[in-house]
Amino acid sequence: MINITDLHKTYRRGDEVVEAIRGINLQVDEGDFVVVVGPSGGGKSTLLNLIGGIDHPTSGSIQYGGYELAGASEEALTIFRRDHIGFVFQFYNLLYSLNAVENVQLPLMAKRVPMKAAREKAIQVLKQVGLAHRLSHLPSELSGGEQQRVAIARSIIAEPKLVLADEPTGDLDSVATREINQLMHQLNQEMGITFIVATHNLLLTEKATRVCELKDGRIQ
């Protein structure tokens, strides 16, 4: 599904050159649940941003189903992200003026799905992630674990083949962490969605099909 070859990403900070990713080679098969672990600053978020087409590599290749991301235009990457990838972030990235249903239906609105159909699908997905009783609640009325469930529902509503989760439990306690981990694995198994999860929390490695340690921009 994903084939990464000799991937490099270099940033400039004034006169300083920062090598965030240093020659990574990685293959991910459809249906995998890959967990990337490592210290802060080791390149985990950068790697996810490159796979998700949010950032451009300095050199190397990222192929998604044979489609080369590295040389794609911004417009092409925007469409690629919309149609193929769901994103989950540490701090949820919910719109605080919208309730749970309204937040979850946003990806379908971006794809010009009619409002009624988008709302019905959002309700269905929120029920799937265990939030049937929180449909009309604002993010401020939800716990951290519930907000992350809303974010996960939003990430899967358009039925992507791949979900990229960047520290999805970094702001949660141990109980909520286990619940979110269980939910992601449930979606992986029931829907066949491939997950790549970046984390420093080793609890998330328990059921992974593969664990990669990323340190100083290299897979150890």
C-alpha positions in Angstrom: 0.0 0.0 0.0 2.8 2.4 0.9 6.4 2.1 -0.3 8.9 4.6 1.1 12.4 4.6 -0.4 15.5 6.5 0.9 13.3 9.3 2.3 15.0 12.5 3.5 13.6 15.7 5.0 15.9 18.6 5.8 14.9 21.9 7.4 16.8 25.2 7.7 16.6 27.2 10.8 18.6 30.3 10.0 22.1 29.0 9.3 21.4 25.7 10.9 20.5 22.6 8.9 18.2 20.1 10.6 18.0 16.6 9.2 14.6 15.5 10.5 14.3 12.3 8.3 17.5 10.5 7.3 17.1 7.8 4.6 14.1 6.0 5.8 12.9 2.8 3.9 9.5 1.4 4.9 6.7 -0.7 3.4 3.2 -0.7 4.8 0.7 -3.3 3.6 -3.1 -2.7 3.4 -4.7 -3.6 6.7 -1.5 -3.1 8.8 -1.5 -1.4 12.2 1.9 0.2 12.4 3.1 2.0 15.5 6.1 4.3 15.2 7.7 4.9 18.6 10.5 7.1 19.7 11.5 10.2 21.7 10.1 13.7 21.0 12.1 15.3 18.2 13.0 12.0 16.6 11.0 12.6 13.4 7.7 10.8 14.1 5.4 13.8 13.2 7.6 14.7 10.3 7.3 11.2 8.9 3.5 11.2 9.2 3.3 14.6 7.6 5.3 13.3 4.6 3.2 10.2 4.3 0.0 12.3 4.5 1.1 14.8 1.8 1.1 17.7 4.3 4.9 18.2 3.8 7.3 17.6 0.9 10.4 15.4 1.2 13.8 16.9 0.4 14.6 13.7 -1.5 13.4 10.1 -1.8 10.1 8.4 -2.8 6.7 7.9 -1.2 4.4 5.8 -3.2 0.8 5.2 -2.2 -0.7 2.4 -4.3 1.8 3.2 -7.0 1.0 6.9 -6.9 4.1 9.0 -6.3 3.5 11.7 -3.6 6.9 13.3 -3.6 6.5 15.2 -6.9 2.8 15.9 -6.7 1.4 19.4 -6.8 -0.3 21.1 -3.8 -3.7 20.7 -5.6 -3.1 17.1 -6.2 -2.1 16.4 -2.6 -5.1 18.2 -1.3 -7.4 15.9 -3.4 -5.3 12.9 -2.4 -5.7 13.7 1.4 -9.4 14.3 1.0 -10.0 11.1 -0.8 -7.6 8.6 0.8 -6.5 9.7 4.3 -8.0 10.4 7.7 -6.0 12.3 10.3 -6.1 12.1 14.1 -4.2 14.6 16.2 -3.1 14.8 19.9 -5.3 17.8 20.7 -8.3 16.7 18.6 -8.4 19.7 16.3 -12.2 20.0 16.7 -14.1 23.2 16.0 -15.3 24.3 19.4 -18.3 26.2 18.0 -19.7 23.0 16.4 -21.3 20.0 18.1 -20.1 16.4 17.6 -22.3 15.7 14.6 -21.3 19.0 12.9 -17.6 18.3 13.5 -17.8 14.8 12.1 -19.7 15.7 9.0 -17.1 18.3 7.9 -15.1 15.9 5.6 -18.2 15.0 3.7 -19.2 18.6 3.3 -15.7 19.2 1.7 -16.6 16.5 -0.8 -19.9 18.2 -1.5 -22.1 15.5 0.0 -25.6 16.9 0.6 -26.2 18.2 4.2 -28.8 15.6 5.1 -26.8 12.7 3.9 -23.7 14.0 5.6 -25.5 14.4 8.9 -27.0 10.9 8.8 -23.6 9.4 8.1 -22.0 11.4 10.9 -24.7 10.1 13.4 -24.0 6.6 12.2 -20.3 6.9 12.7 -20.6 8.5 16.1 -22.7 5.6 17.2 -20.0 3.3 15.8 -17.4 4.9 18.1 -19.7 4.8 21.2 -21.0 8.3 21.3 -24.7 7.9 20.5 -25.4 9.8 23.7 -23.2 12.8 22.8 -24.4 13.8 19.3 -25.4 17.4 20.1 -22.7 18.1 22.7 -20.0 20.7 22.0 -16.3 19.7 22.5 -16.2 21.8 25.7 -18.9 19.5 27.1 -16.9 16.3 26.3 -14.1 14.6 28.1 -10.7 14.2 26.4 -11.4 10.6 25.5 -14.8 11.6 24.1 -13.3 14.4 22.1 -10.8 12.0 20.6 -13.6 9.6 19.7 -15.2 12.5 17.8 -11.9 13.1 16.1 -11.6 9.5 15.1 -15.2 9.4 13.8 -14.3 12.5 11.7 -11.2 10.7 10.4 -13.1 7.6 9.1 -16.4 9.2 7.9 -15.2 9.4 4.3 -14.1 5.7 4.5 -10.4 6.3 3.9 -8.0 3.5 3.3 -5.4 5.0 5.7 -5.6 6.8 9.0 -2.5 8.7 10.3 -2.7 9.2 14.1 -0.1 11.6 15.7 0.2 11.0 19.4 -3.6 10.2 19.6 -3.4 9.5 23.3 -0.8 12.1 24.3 -3.3 14.2 26.2 -5.3 11.3 27.8 -5.0 9.3 31.0 -4.2 5.6 31.0 -7.9 4.4 31.0 -8.8 6.6 28.1 -5.6 5.6 26.3 -6.5 1.9 26.4 -10.1 2.7 25.2 -8.8 4.8 22.3 -6.2 2.1 21.4 -9.0 -0.6 21.5 -11.2 1.6 19.3 -8.5 2.1 16.7 -7.8 -1.6 16.5 -11.5 -2.4 16.3 -11.8 0.0 13.3 -8.7 -1.5 11.7 -10.2 -5.0 11.9 -13.8 -4.3 11.1 -13.3 -1.7 8.4 -9.9 -2.8 7.1 -8.5 0.6 7.6 -4.7 0.8 7.7 -3.4 2.7 10.7 0.0 4.4 11.2 0.3 5.7 14.7 3.1 7.8 16.0 3.5 7.8 19.8 5.9 7.7 22.7 3.4 5.6 24.7 4.4 1.9 24.6 0.8 0.8 25.6 -0.1 1.4 22.0 2.3 -1.2 20.7 0.5 -4.1 22.4 -1.6 -5.2 19.4 0.3 -3.7 16.6 1.2 -5.7 13.5 4.5 -3.9 13.4 6.5 -1.5 15.7 9.2 0.8 14.3 11.5 2.8 16.5 12.4 6.1 15.0 15.3 8.0 16.6 17.3 10.9 15.2 15.4 10.6 11.9 16.3 6.9 11.3 14.4 3.7 11.9 16.5 1.7 14.4 
